[in-house]
Amino acid sequence: MLDASAHSALRDRAAAVVALLTTACAASRKAVFDEGGLGPLLRVLDSGSVPATREHAVVAVEAITADAGSAWAVSAYGGVSILINACRPGSGSLATQALAVAALKNVISIDDVRAALVEEGGLPVLVDLLASGSTDTQRSAALCLLSIASFGDLEMKQQIVQDGALPPLLQALHITTDLDLQNSVLHAIHELAAVPAAARTLCSSPLFFAQLTDLMRRGGSVLLQQMAADMVADLAPGISDDTKRCMAPCVGTLVKMMEVAKPASVQESAGRALLALMTLKSNRKEFVRDEKNLTRLVQMLDPRNEEIDKKYPVSILLALAIGGGNGTRRRLADSGACQHLHKLADAELKKAQMRRASNCKSI
């Protein structure tokens, strides 16, 4: 009934029924797929059927592709190009575009799908959706670009940048308040920052680093905070002193992030970012101005606090001591930080002596 030879009214009703079945439950969705329904649904989407029929078809396709066991078949049926065409401006309703890119997002983890999407000219289409789509559409497009960039080499990342992905990603990050979209967009930007041209664009944008500062301070998502900190650390060599100075408000937040026991990667991300900001005198002053920062640093340096890796707390203490004035060094000494540093040094010396003794015994 979904075949092109069927009467249009019958095909319309069949598409509506199949859409209901695929969205009803997993069992009926699997039954439609097992009976070979995906291919005809894709053909309906690709046909000149009325908009409502095409929309019913793409509803069913999106539902079927949400099942990992069915996603592989999209490429086998030549569905990637059909979905790309359904995403193009003027190809259908906004709802059809949103569902088509959601279906692509469902299958983008498959190697053949990513390759076909690039070969079929899908990158500019995704960029257009980022610039003009709804929040859900933008999220799906960003996730598609993220997957292609994550699995691709530097050349692929360069292609994404050349196709204009960075400006709409930055715009989406600037205007959205949706945490999921912020997460997807920032992750994609993080991947594309490996491209030198993209890194230069980011480093020359004070607004971008103001957004990173805001994301870290707001604290709505640990993952977002960590990605923002990673980007600050990675891009720090190319950031101007003025931009670093404007990021001073996140110093206290980064110190708090360093206290997070799990995952340990958050400690490292925050430590790297904070150390990058400590190259600026005004940021070092900002650090020691807040007594809470010093208290937290001392607690992290305490040898009894085994949940905290000492690498970055020690590095930050040294940056403050070497780069600060006599007043800063006096405050560090009065806080007890130096005592902890001596204890840590003694512990490392004992470990080295034990390793040396163990090596001698094994000879």
Beta strands, then each sheet from edge to edge (+ up, - down):
end
